[in-house]
């Protein structure tokens, strides 16, 4: 029986750079862009002679990359060895497999270990699929002479294949032709694979999205997925990052404070030869001190992402430059960080207030949001006809002002560190966006750069913003906030897409 799970991509709305250090918080939104992992056995029955084997087969398939890789997994030390001639490897999936199997082996008693052994002897067939939203199809849309609109993106077949450009005659440095949109594909992929395997082995029970809506999710199961995915992702990356991308892939939208990096020191030693079984016990029993509190955008607000198409920026090099600046000018950098922390906290406070107002005075809230969605921000206060509506507008304008302060300090930090955190082209685009009807705020997500911009818009103003962006040569993506974390799916997403396409064809013929 196949197990299918999915994990969401993310947008870091506040906390870029600061989130790397405890106890600084960041607001991270999970999205409707999801990575899927499908796990099933390679063979239906166990061959009689297989009990004597010291290894089993693992097949990894990535249909979008037209790539299939075969591995042998040692049943003694649970490590993978590639037996395909394929040059290209996926360290995120490989580490996810090794760490998930090792975790099951470490947790289970003798009886459950026997069941695990049987499952492993049948081999593992693992398929990974990422929504189109993780990749940039801007160039393809332009090449076909289509308009830069979400409709052109929606017309692409789901899970479109990703072709490669060979650079150099011997095929070195093959780069995907399709750039990424910065939604954290590696974290979502790692989380999806870890959760599917742990569910398949019976270590955890992942909830479906229906159960999650009814708050039926087992937090200890999610915690297990989190520590294993976080560990595999850090080892694959070769560094211990802040982990906000994996945390949002597991738990969904949240306010996040990172874990102490020391919890993964044994895993880093493992790379140098410590057995994985020993490492995994340290990881599971480790002091994971990350903090997260539930967060989602207040009602009647929508997250929009726009792709300016000016070429991506490398996050590690930008982070390195900011760290260098911190060392060279500690006084100025500490002052900037203090102001950013205050502003980030203030934005969190305004969102909290807006959610509270929506809950307590829904009619007043709904009415004023609908009015403001049709107007520029300087006209919002005129719409408030009574004190409760006035309170909503005050919070809306407060959130706008705070976001402008965050952008100012992030820009200053970029200038001082010599990196384009909010480059001039993005500043002009964001200023124009924040001046549109119904736009609450806008910014550059995460570490900044040229990748993308985000906006939070009120009511139904999204379609007007999308059109305005198109005229500014910005492609509005199909990504929206979806506060759900990792989920159990009922079927292979490709069959679902086919059936919905068939349904739409039938509707057209009626």
Residue pairs with C-beta under 8 A, 6 or more apart in sequence:
1 40
2 38
2 39
2 40
2 492
3 38
3 39
3 40
3 196
3 199
3 200
3 488
4 36
4 37
4 38
4 39
4 196
4 488
4 489
4 490
4 491
4 492
4 493
5 36
5 37
5 192
5 195
5 196
5 199
5 206
5 486
5 487
5 488
5 489
6 34
6 35
6 36
6 37
6 192
6 486
6 487
6 489
6 493
7 34
7 35
7 187
7 188
7 189
7 191
7 192
7 195
7 249
7 250
7 485
7 486
7 487
8 30
8 31
8 32
8 33
8 34
8 188
8 248
8 249
8 252
8 482
8 484
8 485
8 486
9 30
9 31
9 33
9 34
9 35
9 131
9 133
9 134
9 183
9 184
9 185
9 188
9 249
9 479
10 28
10 29
10 30
10 31
10 183
10 184
10 187
10 188
10 244
10 245
10 248
10 249
11 28
11 29
11 31
11 183
11 303
11 305
11 445
11 446
11 454
11 479
11 481
12 19
12 26
12 27
12 28
12 244
12 245
12 445
12 446
13 26
13 27
13 28
13 29
13 443
13 445
13 454
14 26
14 27
14 344
14 347
14 348
14 406
15 24
15 25
15 26
15 27
15 28
15 244
15 256
15 344
16 26
16 410
16 421
16 444
16 445
16 446
16 447
16 448
17 319
17 322
17 413
17 447
18 24
18 26
18 337
18 340
18 341
18 344
19 25
19 26
19 242
19 244
19 256
19 257
19 258
20 241
20 242
20 258
20 319
21 258
22 257
22 258
22 260
22 289
23 257
23 291
24 257
24 258
24 337
24 341
24 344
25 255
25 256
25 257
25 291
25 344
25 345
25 348
26 242
26 244
26 255
26 256
26 344
27 254
27 255
27 256
27 295
27 344
27 347
27 348
27 351
28 244
28 245
28 247
28 248
28 253
28 254
28 255
28 256
29 248
29 253
29 295
29 296
29 297
29 303
29 481
29 483
30 248
30 249
30 252
30 253
30 481
30 482
30 483
30 484
30 485
31 133
31 183
31 303
31 479
31 480
31 481
31 482
32 131
32 133
32 478
32 479
32 480
32 481
32 482
33 130
33 131
33 133
33 134
33 183
33 188
33 479
34 130
34 131
34 188
34 192
35 128
35 129
35 130
35 131
35 134
35 185
35 188
35 189
35 191
35 192
35 249
36 128
36 129
36 130
36 192
36 489
36 492
36 493
37 126
37 127
37 128
37 189
37 192
37 193
37 195
37 196
37 197
38 126
38 127
38 128
38 129
38 196
38 492
39 124
39 125
39 126
39 193
39 196
39 197
39 199
39 200
40 125
41 119
41 122
41 123
41 124
41 125
42 57
42 58
42 59
42 122
42 123
42 124
42 125
43 122
43 123
44 122
45 122
46 118
46 121
46 122
50 56
50 121
51 121
53 75
53 121
54 74
54 75
54 76
55 72
55 73
55 74
55 75
56 72
56 73
56 75
56 120
56 121
56 122
56 123
56 124
57 70
57 71
57 72
57 73
57 123
57 124
58 70
58 71
58 72
58 73
58 80
58 97
58 123
58 124
58 126
59 68
59 69
59 70
59 71
59 123
59 124
59 125
59 126
60 68
60 69
60 71
60 90
60 93
60 94
60 97
60 126
60 127
60 128
61 67
61 68
61 69
61 125
61 126
61 127
61 128
62 68
62 90
62 127
62 128
62 129
63 127
63 129
63 159
63 161
64 129
64 130
64 159
64 160
64 161
64 162
65 88
65 161
65 162
65 164
66 161
67 86
67 88
68 84
68 86
69 82
69 84
69 86
69 89
69 90
70 82
70 83
70 84
71 80
71 81
71 82
71 83
71 84
71 94
72 80
72 81
72 83
73 79
73 80
73 81
73 97
73 98
73 101
73 120
73 124
74 81
75 117
75 120
77 275
77 276
77 277
78 98
78 101
78 102
78 105
78 276
78 277
79 98
79 276
80 94
80 97
80 98
82 89
87 171
88 174
90 128
91 236
92 186
92 189
92 190
92 193
92 232
92 233
92 236
93 126
93 128
93 189
93 190
93 193
94 236
95 190
95 232
95 233
95 235
95 236
96 189
96 190
96 193
96 194
96 197
96 228
96 229
96 232
96 233
96 236
97 124
97 126
97 193
97 197
98 232
98 276
99 194
99 228
99 231
99 232
99 235
99 276
99 280
99 283
100 193
100 194
100 197
100 198
100 201
100 203
100 228
100 232
101 120
101 197
101 201
102 276
102 277
102 279
102 280
103 198
103 203
103 224
103 228
103 280
103 283
103 284
104 116
104 197
104 198
104 201
104 202
104 203
105 113
105 116
105 277
105 280
106 277
106 280
106 281
106 284
107 203
107 284
108 115
108 116
108 203
112 202
115 202
116 201
119 200
119 201
124 197
126 193
126 196
126 197
128 189
128 192
128 193
129 159
129 493
129 494
130 159
130 185
130 188
130 189
131 158
131 159
132 153
132 156
132 158
132 159
132 160
132 478
133 181
133 183
133 477
133 478
133 479
134 180
134 181
134 183
134 185
134 188
135 160
135 162
135 176
135 178
135 179
135 180
135 181
135 185
136 178
136 179
136 180
136 181
136 307
136 309
137 153
137 156
137 160
137 178
138 148
138 307
138 309
138 475
139 177
139 178
140 156
140 178
141 147
141 148
141 152
141 153
141 475
142 148
146 152
146 155
147 470
148 470
148 473
148 474
148 475
149 466
149 470
149 475
149 476
150 466
150 475
150 476
150 477
150 478
153 475
153 477
153 478
154 478
158 493
158 494
158 497
159 493
159 494
159 497
162 176
162 177
162 178
163 176
163 177
163 178
164 174
164 175
164 176
164 177
165 174
165 175
165 176
165 177
166 174
167 173
167 174
167 175
179 311
179 312
180 312
181 305
181 307
181 451
181 452
181 477
181 479
182 312
182 445
182 446
182 451
182 452
183 479
184 245
184 248
184 249
186 233
186 236
186 237
186 245
187 229
187 233
187 245
187 246
187 248
187 249
188 245
188 249
190 229
190 232
190 233
190 236
190 246
190 249
191 225
191 229
191 233
191 246
191 249
191 250
191 486
192 249
192 486
194 225
194 228
194 229
194 232
195 204
195 206
195 225
195 229
195 250
195 486
198 204
198 206
198 224
198 225
198 228
199 205
199 206
199 488
203 224
204 218
204 221
204 222
204 224
204 225
205 218
205 221
206 221
206 225
206 486
206 487
206 488
207 216
207 217
207 218
207 487
207 488
208 487
208 488
208 489
208 490
209 484
209 487
211 217
212 484
212 485
212 487
222 250
222 251
222 485
222 486
223 288
224 284
225 250
225 486
226 246
226 247
226 250
226 251
226 288
227 283
227 284
227 286
227 288
228 283
229 246
229 249
229 250
230 243
230 246
230 247
230 259
230 264
231 264
231 267
231 283
233 241
233 243
233 245
233 246
234 240
234 241
234 243
234 264
234 267
235 267
235 268
235 270
235 271
240 261
240 264
240 268
242 256
242 258
243 258
243 259
243 290
244 256
244 258
247 254
247 256
247 290
247 292
248 254
248 256
248 485
249 485
249 486
250 485
250 486
251 292
251 485
251 486
252 482
252 483
252 484
252 485
253 294
253 295
253 296
253 297
253 481
253 483
254 292
254 293
254 294
254 295
255 292
255 293
255 294
255 295
255 348
256 290
256 291
256 292
257 290
257 291
257 292
258 290
259 288
259 289
259 290
260 287
260 289
263 283
263 286
263 287
263 288
263 289
264 283
264 286
266 274
266 278
266 279
266 282
266 283
266 286
267 279
267 282
267 283
269 279
270 276
270 278
270 279
295 348
295 351
295 483
296 481
296 483
297 303
297 351
297 456
297 481
298 351
298 354
298 355
298 358
299 355
299 358
299 365
299 366
299 369
300 358
300 365
300 366
300 369
300 370
300 373
300 458
300 459
301 354
301 369
301 440
301 456
301 457
301 458
302 456
302 457
302 462
302 480
302 481
303 454
303 455
303 456
303 479
303 480
303 481
304 454
304 455
304 456
304 457
304 462
304 465
304 466
304 476
304 477
304 480
305 445
305 452
305 453
305 454
305 476
305 477
305 479
306 429
306 433
306 452
306 453
306 454
306 455
306 469
306 474
306 475
306 476
306 477
307 451
307 452
307 474
307 475
307 477
308 425
308 426
308 429
308 450
308 452
308 453
308 473
308 474
309 473
309 474
309 475
310 425
310 450
311 450
312 449
312 450
312 451
313 420
313 447
313 448
313 449
313 450
313 451
315 446
315 447
315 449
317 419
318 417
318 419
318 420
318 421
318 447
318 448
318 449
319 447
321 417
321 418
321 419
322 413
322 417
322 419
324 417
325 333
325 413
325 416
325 417
325 418
326 333
329 416
332 416
333 413
333 416
336 409
336 412
336 413
336 416
339 405
339 409
340 406
340 409
340 410
340 413
343 402
343 405
343 406
343 409
344 406
346 398
346 402
347 399
347 402
347 403
347 406
350 395
350 398
350 399
350 402
351 399
353 395
353 398
354 365
354 392
354 395
354 396
354 399
357 364
357 365
357 388
357 391
357 392
357 395
358 365
358 366
361 388
361 392
364 386
364 388
364 389
364 392
365 388
365 392
367 389
368 383
368 384
368 389
368 392
368 393
369 392
369 458
369 459
370 459
371 380
371 383
372 380
372 383
372 393
372 396
372 438
372 458
372 459
373 437
373 438
373 457
373 458
373 459
373 460
373 461
374 437
374 438
374 459
374 461
375 383
375 437
375 438
376 435
376 436
376 437
377 396
377 397
377 400
377 434
377 439
380 393
380 396
380 397
381 390
381 393
381 397
383 389
383 393
384 390
384 392
384 393
396 440
396 458
399 440
399 441
400 434
400 440
400 441
403 441
403 442
403 443
404 434
406 443
407 422
407 427
407 430
407 443
410 421
410 422
410 443
410 444
410 448
411 421
411 422
411 427
413 421
414 420
414 421
414 422
414 423
414 448
420 426
420 448
420 449
420 450
421 444
421 447
421 448
421 449
422 430
422 443
422 444
422 448
423 449
423 450
425 450
426 444
426 448
426 450
426 453
429 453
429 472
429 474
430 442
430 443
430 444
430 453
432 468
432 472
433 439
433 442
433 453
433 455
433 465
433 468
433 469
434 441
434 442
434 455
436 461
436 464
436 465
436 468
437 461
437 464
438 457
438 458
438 459
438 460
438 461
438 464
438 465
439 455
439 456
439 457
439 458
439 461
439 465
440 455
440 456
440 457
440 458
441 455
441 456
442 453
442 454
442 455
442 456
443 453
443 454
444 451
444 452
444 453
444 454
445 451
445 452
445 453
445 454
452 477
453 474
455 465
457 465
465 476
466 476
469 475
469 476
470 476
